[in-house]
Amino acid sequence: MEKSQIQDKEKDLKRDYRMLKEARMQSGVGWDESQFKLQAEPHLWENLEISFGTRIKTFKTKAFPLYESLGQLYEGSIAEGNFNFTSTSTTSREDLTQVISDDDEPEGDTEADIAER
C-alpha cells in the first residue's frame, strides 16, 4: 500500500466514526453492540439520510466493528489551535517558539539587572 492510500483510508475511517457518533446521538437511534450497527426505525433512516447524506445508508446493513477502538483513538486527542500540526505537515522552530512581549516580562530582576551586579 502507498502512503497516500493509508492516509485516505484513515481519513475515511475518521469520517465514518464521526458520522456514526453523531447519528447515535439522534433521538430514537440506537447501537447494536453485538452487530456493531446502527438501529433505527425506517422513518428515522430517512431523517438520518437527510442529516448525514446517502453514506449513512451504508451502515443500515454494514457493520462498523472499529467504532469503539476508533473512539479510544480519536476522543480527546485531536489537537486544535495555533500549535496544531500533523506528522505530514512541515513546521519550523519559529512556528513553535512563543514570543514574549515586554508586557509579559516576569516581575523582579531582568537579565540586565543581574548582569549589572
C-alpha positions as protocol buffer text, in pm:
chain_id: "A"
residue {
  index: 1
  type: MET
  ca { x: 0 y: 0 z: 0 }
}
residue {
  index: 2
  type: GLU
  ca { x: 112 y: 352 z: -77 }
}
residue {
  index: 3
  type: LYS
  ca { x: 135 y: 615 z: 198 }
}
residue {
  index: 4
  type: SER
  ca { x: -141 y: 817 z: 32 }
}
residue {
  index: 5
  type: GLN
  ca { x: -371 y: 512 z: 29 }
}
residue {
  index: 6
  type: ILE
  ca { x: -319 y: 461 z: 402 }
}
residue {
  index: 7
  type: GLN
  ca { x: -386 y: 829 z: 470 }
}
residue {
  index: 8
  type: ASP
  ca { x: -704 y: 815 z: 260 }
}
residue {
  index: 9
  type: LYS
  ca { x: -825 y: 506 z: 447 }
}
residue {
  index: 10
  type: GLU
  ca { x: -758 y: 673 z: 782 }
}
residue {
  index: 11
  type: LYS
  ca { x: -948 y: 983 z: 667 }
}
residue {
  index: 12
  type: ASP
  ca { x: -1245 y: 763 z: 562 }
}
residue {
  index: 13
  type: LEU
  ca { x: -1245 y: 581 z: 897 }
}
residue {
  index: 14
  type: LYS
  ca { x: -1237 y: 908 z: 1090 }
}
residue {
  index: 15
  type: ARG
  ca { x: -1521 y: 1049 z: 879 }
}
residue {
  index: 16
  type: ASP
  ca { x: -1734 y: 737 z: 930 }
}
residue {
  index: 17
  type: TYR
  ca { x: -1661 y: 729 z: 1303 }
}
residue {
  index: 18
  type: ARG
  ca { x: -1767 y: 1091 z: 1348 }
}
residue {
  index: 19
  type: MET
  ca { x: -2079 y: 1042 z: 1136 }
}
residue {
  index: 20
  type: LEU
  ca { x: -2184 y: 733 z: 1335 }
}
residue {
  index: 21
  type: LYS
  ca { x: -2110 y: 906 z: 1665 }
}
residue {
  index: 22
  type: GLU
  ca { x: -2337 y: 1197 z: 1571 }
}
residue {
  index: 23
  type: ALA
  ca { x: -2605 y: 963 z: 1432 }
}
residue {
  index: 24
  type: ARG
  ca { x: -2608 y: 768 z: 1760 }
}
residue {
  index: 25
  type: MET
  ca { x: -2695 y: 1090 z: 1943 }
}
residue {
  index: 26
  type: GLN
  ca { x: -3014 y: 1135 z: 1739 }
}
residue {
  index: 27
  type: SER
  ca { x: -3338 y: 1064 z: 1921 }
}
residue {
  index: 28
  type: GLY
  ca { x: -3464 y: 711 z: 1853 }
}
residue {
  index: 29
  type: VAL
  ca { x: -3135 y: 584 z: 1711 }
}
residue {
  index: 30
  type: GLY
  ca { x: -2957 y: 303 z: 1892 }
}
residue {
  index: 31
  type: TRP
  ca { x: -2644 y: 93 z: 1859 }
}
residue {
  index: 32
  type: ASP
  ca { x: -2636 y: -286 z: 1844 }
}
residue {
  index: 33
  type: GLU
  ca { x: -2323 y: -380 z: 2041 }
}
residue {
  index: 34
  type: SER
  ca { x: -2318 y: -737 z: 1912 }
}
residue {
  index: 35
  type: GLN
  ca { x: -2361 y: -650 z: 1543 }
}
residue {
  index: 36
  type: PHE
  ca { x: -2179 y: -312 z: 1552 }
}
residue {
  index: 37
  type: LYS
  ca { x: -2464 y: -144 z: 1364 }
}
residue {
  index: 38
  type: LEU
  ca { x: -2699 y: 150 z: 1399 }
}
residue {
  index: 39
  type: GLN
  ca { x: -3054 y: 55 z: 1490 }
}
residue {
  index: 40
  type: ALA
  ca { x: -3345 y: 277 z: 1387 }
}
residue {
  index: 41
  type: GLU
  ca { x: -3700 y: 262 z: 1257 }
}
residue {
  index: 42
  type: PRO
  ca { x: -3741 y: 310 z: 878 }
}
residue {
  index: 43
  type: HIS
  ca { x: -3870 y: 669 z: 909 }
}
residue {
  index: 44
  type: LEU
  ca { x: -3565 y: 756 z: 1121 }
}
residue {
  index: 45
  type: TRP
  ca { x: -3333 y: 623 z: 849 }
}
residue {
  index: 46
  type: GLU
  ca { x: -3491 y: 878 z: 616 }
}
residue {
  index: 47
  type: ASN
  ca { x: -3413 y: 1154 z: 870 }
}
residue {
  index: 48
  type: LEU
  ca { x: -3056 y: 1025 z: 907 }
}
residue {
  index: 49
  type: GLU
  ca { x: -3010 y: 1036 z: 530 }
}
residue {
  index: 50
  type: ILE
  ca { x: -3131 y: 1396 z: 524 }
}
residue {
  index: 51
  type: SER
  ca { x: -2893 y: 1489 z: 807 }
}
residue {
  index: 52
  type: PHE
  ca { x: -2584 y: 1291 z: 701 }
}
residue {
  index: 53
  type: GLY
  ca { x: -2625 y: 1222 z: 331 }
}
residue {
  index: 54
  type: THR
  ca { x: -2654 y: 893 z: 146 }
}
residue {
  index: 55
  type: ARG
  ca { x: -2335 y: 749 z: 301 }
}
residue {
  index: 56
  type: ILE
  ca { x: -2523 y: 679 z: 624 }
}
residue {
  index: 57
  type: LYS
  ca { x: -2738 y: 420 z: 439 }
}
residue {
  index: 58
  type: THR
  ca { x: -2426 y: 202 z: 409 }
}
residue {
  index: 59
  type: PHE
  ca { x: -2444 y: 141 z: 783 }
}
residue {
  index: 60
  type: LYS
  ca { x: -2801 y: 19 z: 772 }
}
residue {
  index: 61
  type: THR
  ca { x: -2668 y: -324 z: 673 }
}
residue {
  index: 62
  type: LYS
  ca { x: -2290 y: -293 z: 712 }
}
residue {
  index: 63
  type: ALA
  ca { x: -2122 y: -343 z: 1050 }
}
residue {
  index: 64
  type: PHE
  ca { x: -1863 y: -98 z: 1181 }
}
residue {
  index: 65
  type: PRO
  ca { x: -1664 y: -308 z: 1433 }
}
residue {
  index: 66
  type: LEU
  ca { x: -1392 y: -44 z: 1472 }
}
residue {
  index: 67
  type: TYR
  ca { x: -1628 y: 207 z: 1635 }
}
residue {
  index: 68
  type: GLU
  ca { x: -1513 y: 156 z: 1997 }
}
residue {
  index: 69
  type: SER
  ca { x: -1144 y: 132 z: 1904 }
}
residue {
  index: 70
  type: LEU
  ca { x: -1161 y: 449 z: 1695 }
}
residue {
  index: 71
  type: GLY
  ca { x: -1339 y: 625 z: 1980 }
}
residue {
  index: 72
  type: GLN
  ca { x: -1048 y: 545 z: 2210 }
}
residue {
  index: 73
  type: LEU
  ca { x: -805 y: 664 z: 1945 }
}
residue {
  index: 74
  type: TYR
  ca { x: -975 y: 989 z: 1846 }
}
residue {
  index: 75
  type: GLU
  ca { x: -1162 y: 1117 z: 2151 }
}
residue {
  index: 76
  type: GLY
  ca { x: -975 y: 1382 z: 2342 }
}
residue {
  index: 77
  type: SER
  ca { x: -668 y: 1358 z: 2125 }
}
residue {
  index: 78
  type: ILE
  ca { x: -748 y: 1581 z: 1830 }
}
residue {
  index: 79
  type: ALA
  ca { x: -520 y: 1884 z: 1853 }
}
residue {
  index: 80
  type: GLU
  ca { x: -659 y: 2224 z: 1772 }
}
residue {
  index: 81
  type: GLY
  ca { x: -524 y: 2575 z: 1785 }
}
residue {
  index: 82
  type: ASN
  ca { x: -203 y: 2755 z: 1692 }
}
residue {
  index: 83
  type: PHE
  ca { x: 31 y: 2466 z: 1767 }
}
residue {
  index: 84
  type: ASN
  ca { x: -170 y: 2202 z: 1578 }
}
residue {
  index: 85
  type: PHE
  ca { x: 31 y: 2010 z: 1318 }
}
residue {
  index: 86
  type: THR
  ca { x: 33 y: 1659 z: 1177 }
}
residue {
  index: 87
  type: SER
  ca { x: 317 y: 1425 z: 1105 }
}
residue {
  index: 88
  type: THR
  ca { x: 285 y: 1510 z: 736 }
}
residue {
  index: 89
  type: SER
  ca { x: 296 y: 1888 z: 778 }
}
residue {
  index: 90
  type: THR
  ca { x: 619 y: 2079 z: 795 }
}
residue {
  index: 91
  type: THR
  ca { x: 691 y: 2302 z: 1091 }
}
residue {
  index: 92
  type: SER
  ca { x: 982 y: 2521 z: 1168 }
}
residue {
  index: 93
  type: ARG
  ca { x: 1130 y: 2606 z: 1501 }
}
residue {
  index: 94
  type: GLU
  ca { x: 989 y: 2957 z: 1463 }
}
residue {
  index: 95
  type: ASP
  ca { x: 637 y: 2813 z: 1445 }
}
residue {
  index: 96
  type: LEU
  ca { x: 682 y: 2653 z: 1785 }
}
residue {
  index: 97
  type: THR
  ca { x: 853 y: 2947 z: 1955 }
}
residue {
  index: 98
  type: GLN
  ca { x: 637 y: 3160 z: 2180 }
}
residue {
  index: 99
  type: VAL
  ca { x: 706 y: 3531 z: 2159 }
}
residue {
  index: 100
  type: ILE
  ca { x: 709 y: 3718 z: 2489 }
}
residue {
  index: 101
  type: SER
  ca { x: 638 y: 4089 z: 2474 }
}
residue {
  index: 102
  type: ASP
  ca { x: 775 y: 4348 z: 2717 }
}
residue {
  index: 103
  type: ASP
  ca { x: 436 y: 4345 z: 2889 }
}
residue {
  index: 104
  type: ASP
  ca { x: 481 y: 3972 z: 2961 }
}
residue {
  index: 105
  type: GLU
  ca { x: 818 y: 4020 z: 3140 }
}
residue {
  index: 106
  type: PRO
  ca { x: 819 y: 3844 z: 3474 }
}
residue {
  index: 107
  type: GLU
  ca { x: 832 y: 4065 z: 3780 }
}
residue {
  index: 108
  type: GLY
  ca { x: 1168 y: 4100 z: 3955 }
}
residue {
  index: 109
  type: ASP
  ca { x: 1521 y: 4103 z: 3823 }
}
residue {
  index: 110
  type: THR
  ca { x: 1574 y: 4106 z: 3447 }
}
residue {
  index: 111
  type: GLU
  ca { x: 1883 y: 3970 z: 3276 }
}
residue {
  index: 112
  type: ALA
  ca { x: 2016 y: 4328 z: 3251 }
}
residue {
  index: 113
  type: ASP
  ca { x: 1968 y: 4380 z: 3627 }
}
residue {
  index: 114
  type: ILE
  ca { x: 2158 y: 4061 z: 3705 }
}
residue {
  index: 115
  type: ALA
  ca { x: 2439 y: 4149 z: 3460 }
}
residue {
  index: 116
  type: GLU
  ca { x: 2485 y: 4490 z: 3626 }
}
residue {
  index: 117
  type: ARG
  ca { x: 2562 y: 4330 z: 3965 }
}
